[in-house]
Amino acid sequence: MQFLAGFPGVRIAQIVGIGASGYLSGFISAASILGVPPLLLAAPDVATKQWAKLYHTGAAIAPTTAGVAFLAYLYLGYHSGHYVSPSEGYAYLAAGTLTLAIAPYTLLTMMTTNNELKALAEGKEEKVVEEARVKALLQKWWSLNLVRALGPATGFVLGLFALGGYFA
């Protein structure tokens, strides 16, 4: 790692990649931990509309943050793999891939629940929204979203280990 210390681009990429994956993990998990419990106390029509606001805020921030982290980790993977050790480069690439994995995870596991909640929020479903149905959907989204936060969290930890020279 000493050799890379002279490259300011590497230091910036380390700050950006590790910082973005750590931030993203906290951002995603906070949506579940802090955002959903109050929604479970609200009337179903209010809860779905508030969830939609939470969802749209996350959709505006999370993919870009994951992409920025991935690009920083990609840069680190290239430079570390060539100048320090291939295993450190692979660790950075794995960290970036795990962080970016929120996109396919969302599409494959969460979109059905997201679409149901969005339809309820927009009033495309029945006029009287069942409280039990909304609570079940919110609780399902809560758990799926917490699992989604594990990708960036693992990427963050891998990035820290690579930064500390564990893979060098």
SULSUL-V181373 format. One record per pair of residues at least 24 apart in sequence whose C-alpha atoms are under 6 Angstrom apart, sorted by sequence separation. I is the first residue (numbers start at 1). J is the second residue. If there is no record, write none. Layout:
# SULSUL-V181373
i->[I	I]
j->[J	J]
This chain:
# SULSUL-V181373
i->[70	66	66	20	17	99	98	99	98	17	17	99	98	13	95	95	95	92	49	48	88	88	87	88	85	44	32	29	29	28	25	25	25	21	22	21	18	18]
j->[96	99	100	69	69	151	151	152	152	72	73	155	155	72	155	158	159	159	121	121	162	167	167	168	168	131	142	146	149	149	149	152	153	152	156	156	156	159]
